[in-house]
Each structure stands twice: as C-alpha cells, then as structure tokens.
Amino acid sequence: MQEKLFSIGIDIGGTNTSLGLVDLNGKILAEAYLNTRQFNHPDDFIEGIKEKLSPIIQQFGKDKIVGIGIGAPNGNYYSGNIELAANLPWKGVIHLKKKMEKALALPTTLTNDANAAAIGEMIYGVAKGVQDFIMVTLGTGVGSGFVANGKLIYGNDGFAGELGHVIAVREGRPCGCGRRGCLEAYASATGIVTTAMEFLQQEEKKMDVAIPKDFLVDVWRKNKTVTSKDIFTAAKVKDPLAFEIFKFTGDILGQTLADMVVITSPQLIVLFGGLSLAGDLLILPTKKSMEKNLLSIFKNKVSIVPSHLNHRNAAILGASSLVFQQKLS
Amino acid sequence: MQEKLFSIGIDIGGTNTSLGLVDLNGKILAEAYLNTRQFNHPDDFIEGIKEKLSPIIQQFGKDKIVGIGIGAPNGNYYSGNIELAANLPWKGVIHLKKKMEKALALPTTLTNDANAAAIGEMIYGVAKGVQDFIMVTLGTGVGSGFVANGKLIYGNDGFAGELGHVIAVREGRPCGCGRRGCLEAYASATGIVTTAMEFLQQEEKKMDVAIPKDFLVDVWRKNKTVTSKDIFTAAKVKDPLAFEIFKFTGDILGQTLADMVVITSPQLIVLFGGLSLAGDLLILPTKKSMEKNLLSIFKNKVSIVPSHLNHRNAAILGASSLVFQQKLS
C-alpha cells in the first residue's frame, strides 16, 4: 500500500491567496486564506504564508509532505520567479521559489496559474489520462496550459501557453498588453463587458425609435455600465442581447481555438474560470464556431468541456498537483 | 565503441521518391530514386521500392539496419497510413507501414514530410539538442513540425502541426483546403506567385502612366504569368516589386509566427523548403514582422534560421532519423 503522502498547494491571486494541504486523491484536508493586498513586500507575504502553514505542517508531519506547489500570475517554472506580474502588488522580479524554500525548508515548484490548472485537470479532473489537451482559463484575463505527449509545454523560457495573447482580431480592440486584438480583449470577463458596452451603445442609437425594455438595457440606463454578472443574469432571464453577446464571444473564441487545434491536435479543450461558469451559453456558440472554422481532418474530433473541479478548490488542487506530478513522473 | 548501425530513409513526394541508407552521423552511404507518378497502385510502388532497396540491404547487412523511416504527405505516425493525400497519385487510405513491413521485413515508421524534417533537424541539423523549436517547411504548401519538451507533437490523432492551415488573414484568399486566409495561401511557393500576380495586376492599372521597366513586369508582359523562380531572379536583379512581394510575404508569415511563439515558446524557428532558399530576402522581413507583433516578454528571444541541411539530402535524413530517434530515446 502506498504511504500516505501530502502536498501543499498555494494559489496566489491579485486579491486572495488560497493554500491547502492535499492528499494523492485530491482531497483537501486543511486550508487557509490570506489577503494578498495586505502585504506591502513579498518578504512579509512569505512570512504571512509561513504563519498559516506552520501549524498545518506540524499537524500532518513534515516528512509526509513532498513539497509545495505554487500557481501565480507570471510564475516561471524554470526560474522559480514571479516576473513582472501586472496584477500583483509587488513589482519587478520576485525570487519566490528560493525565498519559500528558505522559509519553509520544503521543495517548492512554481508556475503560472493557468499551467497549474492544466496539471490539476490532468491529475484530478476531466483530462485525467489525456495525453493531448488544452486548458483555457477564462477569468479577468485569458490564460492557458497546453499539454502534448502527456507533458505541459513550458517552452524555452517557461512562458509558453499565452493563448490570451494570440491575435484573435487583427487590428482589433486594444489589449492590456499594449497590442491590439488579443483573444483576452474579447473572451475574458473584461472582454465580455466591453462587448456588452459596444452593443449597448449601438442599441442606444436605435432606442428613440425602438425603446427596448430588455434587462441589460435597463441596467445600463440606470448605471451607465454593466458587469459580467449582469450579462449572466440577463441571459438567465432570456434577454436576447445577452445571447448575442455570448454568441459574439463564442464566435471569436471558436475561431482562435480552431487555429490552435491544427497545431497541437488536442483530444479535449477544457474551459475553466469565471466566464466558463456560463456553461452552454458560451460553450455551444464556441463549439459551433470552432467546427465551422476547422480544417476538415479535425472536424468532429475535439470536445470542448467545462472543468468539473469545484472552482473554489481547483486552484489549490492545481498548485498542489505540480508537486505530485514531478514526484510521480 | 558503438556498433555500426544504419537506417533507411524514404521521402515520398508527389513527383519523386528518394531513398537512402544513412549512418548514425547522418552520412548517406547509398541512395536511389523513383518517379512516384509511374506507379498506378500503391502495391506496385512498394514493389518498386523493394527492387531499389534489396541490393542496398544485402550490401550493408539486414541485421545492421534498425528500420525504415518514411516521410510522406498526410503520413500518420499513429496509424502508419497515408490518409487522403491530395498530391499523391493514389486515393483513399494506404496502409503503408503494414505493407512495407510485409514486403521488406524491417520495422517501419511513417510520419508526414514536415514532421520528418523536424526530427531530421533535431538529430542532424541546426536544432540539434534544442528542446523547443518550430520547423516550418515552405514549399508548394506550408508544413510544420512543432517540438516541445524535446518531443515532436503528433497530437491526439497524429495530424498535429498544420501551421499552413492557421488562418493568417481572416476571410482572406481561398486555400486549397476549401477555407479562406490560410497561411499556406500566402507563404508558399504558390502563395508568393499569387501575391506577385495581384501586385502585377495593380501595376498594370498604373502602367499607361508610369510604364515601369522592371524585371517582373517584363516577364509578366511576355508570359501573362510569373513563377516563383522569376520572383527570385527579379529580387537578385534588385527589382523593387520583388522586394515588395517578399516583404508582404514576410509580414504575414511573421504575424502568424508571433501567434505561435506565445503558445509553444520556441528557442528557434527553422525554415526549410524551396521558398526558404530566398534566405534573408524572406527571413529579414519575417523576423521584423514577428518582433513587431510579439507579446513583449517574448521579444528578442526567438531566432529564425534557415536549415543548414543540404536540401537534396535533407528529406532522406529526416525520414531516416525517425528510426534512430525511436531507437535512441
């Protein structure tokens, strides 16, 4: 019988950091949370993590813990550093792996959040046993992890898998990265809000004539803005504009995925993150657009499925699985 | 000392088939050629190969030959079949691996020509020892082989790496695959001729006024068409239109490569095939366009280099290396 082993997963987000102790079956046995923004310096942040982790490590036994896996924006697998992450409160290059290993004396592995999610999906989720798949995280931004031959592609510099920065619309919308037309500018929570605002501004021009009474228009008239949650709610009450917004988003996401399929020929595309909670509202138009745009030899071969992992736990599982993946491979 | 071992490489092209016996250092010790089109049935073709190979196998000793590697259009690594290859004289699915193993009693490996070239480059060429690179073959069509974590990506169905069918220009030129705007419609030998014809037709509208006397215009006036060779020759005599054509082609190729770099983060992009013989004429505008379009974290990290393998031998080497790669990995 396999000895009972554990790993620690830490998911560092711009607002919250979640940490947990996980067993080989993906069961979270202890967890804790920190407010990322309350730490002005990465050293204080690591001290904060240490405070939370120490009692957990003591309880389960340090010799039973194989290591710490961390998923973080711009986390680099090779260097173990967080490099120039726009959404974190600390600037520049943070030598996180080195600092963590010094603070906690446990082997530490770092990667970006989308890569961690991909490995989590490969070990515990719908991609279990799948050799070739693409993990797409649709959150505030768009991230991805590409798995080929059963291994995550880190690439030459550790930054591979930036699907959010493939140009989906040549000379399209401005993106946070400084370029134009990136997938992230369309298929993220912020992208879908931009789409809604564009559509609503077009509606406004017609309003004096048509005066539609739909949900989103009402919200917009009241607040002069809408949120991604408003768009979800509008779709639930069958606002036609909300369906149009999801169709537009799915069209663009599907086109870009069709271009990715010819490169890595995945068995599966897994969607994860806030926007993926829209489920079929997003997946159906995405799938339709992908199939329409696919090179014929790939048609009807690639599934698009939502992650089945609990969204709150998935980040911890993904990060913790980094360690198990290394140990078991 | 390592025993002297050999492998046989066969490159099946629409017009010619080349075969050769190769040692571990990539030295071709015997070779032969067939006219692919003279065989009406794949069984006759295999008989033809057997006739050419038998004396070579006898000379070097069957027990010293580790196997046969074949690169062919639409060759599938997993199934060992050629599936629906538009450029070959035989239709449908050809069980090539099975038939070859029966005919010659040597283990046989099949893949598509661009994948074979990628492995050849990894074993004998500029990508020796490189874990992450993209091989791009710019011939009549555009093919590619993506290598990540030191392994070629075959994908779930064995057809991965179809860079030629990434959409470079949304709703662009018609492509042979039935869709529009594929990279192949722009960055292949046929694509560059289409570009030249488009440019020349635009020139014609201005001709009554300007009457340019440049090389390509002259060829076109005489023949009402141009070839890719004419475009090369025109560039050599410094015809400005030829430079414009290469710049246009490099712009589009560079844009598409920028989108690929964010996915697999290669150390190197290797160009191979007829169009790559244009060298800096094509590489400089491609590199410039790729850098301009790259997400900033990837800027100035990725080299674009021409293959250094002799073009006549490279196909045999690539195919033969399929066998060595399997044996040595």
Contacts between the chains, C-beta under 8 A, distances in Angstrom:
chain1	res1	chain2	res2	distance
A	83	B	297	7.7
A	84	B	297	7.6
A	131	B	156	7.2
A	132	B	153	7.8
A	132	B	155	5.2
A	132	B	156	4.5
A	132	B	160	7.7
A	146	B	148	7.9
A	146	B	263	6.2
A	146	B	264	7.2
A	148	B	146	7.9
A	148	B	148	5.7
A	148	B	149	7.7
A	148	B	151	7.6
A	148	B	153	4.4
A	148	B	155	6.9
A	148	B	160	7.5
A	149	B	148	7.7
A	149	B	149	6.9
A	149	B	151	4.9
A	149	B	153	6.7
A	149	B	154	7.7
A	151	B	148	7.7
A	151	B	149	4.9
A	151	B	151	7.8
A	153	B	132	7.8
A	153	B	148	4.4
A	153	B	149	6.7
A	153	B	263	7.6
A	153	B	264	5.6
A	153	B	265	7.5
A	154	B	149	7.7
A	154	B	265	7.3
A	155	B	132	5.2
A	155	B	148	7.0
A	155	B	264	5.5
A	155	B	265	2.3
A	155	B	266	6.8
A	156	B	131	7.2
A	156	B	132	4.5
A	156	B	265	5.2
A	156	B	266	6.0
A	156	B	267	3.9
A	156	B	301	7.3
A	156	B	302	7.9
A	157	B	265	5.5
A	157	B	297	7.8
A	157	B	298	7.5
A	157	B	301	6.1
A	158	B	265	7.4
A	159	B	265	5.5
A	159	B	297	5.6
A	159	B	298	7.0
A	160	B	132	7.7
A	160	B	148	7.5
A	160	B	262	7.7
A	160	B	263	6.4
A	160	B	264	5.4
A	160	B	265	3.7
A	161	B	262	7.9
A	161	B	263	6.5
A	161	B	265	7.9
A	162	B	262	4.0
A	162	B	263	7.2
A	162	B	295	6.1
A	163	B	262	7.5
A	163	B	263	6.8
A	165	B	262	5.1
A	165	B	295	4.5
A	166	B	259	4.7
A	166	B	262	6.1
A	166	B	263	7.1
A	167	B	255	7.2
A	167	B	258	7.6
A	167	B	259	5.8
A	167	B	293	7.2
A	169	B	170	7.6
A	170	B	169	7.6
A	170	B	170	6.7
A	170	B	255	7.6
A	177	B	295	5.8
A	177	B	296	7.0
A	178	B	296	7.0
A	179	B	293	7.4
A	179	B	295	7.1
A	255	B	167	7.2
A	255	B	170	7.6
A	258	B	167	7.6
A	259	B	166	4.7
A	259	B	167	5.8
A	259	B	259	7.5
A	260	B	263	7.0
A	262	B	160	7.7
A	262	B	161	7.9
A	262	B	162	4.0
A	262	B	163	7.5
A	262	B	165	5.0
A	262	B	166	6.1
A	263	B	146	6.2
A	263	B	153	7.7
A	263	B	160	6.5
A	263	B	161	6.5
A	263	B	162	7.2
A	263	B	163	6.8
A	263	B	166	7.0
A	263	B	260	6.9
A	263	B	263	6.7
A	263	B	264	7.8
A	264	B	146	7.2
A	264	B	153	5.6
A	264	B	155	5.5
A	264	B	160	5.4
A	264	B	263	7.8
A	265	B	153	7.5
A	265	B	154	7.3
A	265	B	155	2.3
A	265	B	156	5.2
A	265	B	157	5.5
A	265	B	158	7.5
A	265	B	159	5.5
A	265	B	160	3.7
A	265	B	161	7.9
A	266	B	155	6.7
A	266	B	156	6.0
A	267	B	156	4.0
A	293	B	167	7.2
A	293	B	179	7.5
A	295	B	162	6.1
A	295	B	165	4.5
A	295	B	177	5.9
A	295	B	179	7.1
A	296	B	177	7.0
A	296	B	178	7.0
A	297	B	83	7.8
A	297	B	84	7.6
A	297	B	157	7.8
A	297	B	159	5.6
A	298	B	157	7.6
A	298	B	159	7.0
A	301	B	156	7.4
A	301	B	157	6.1
A	302	B	156	7.9
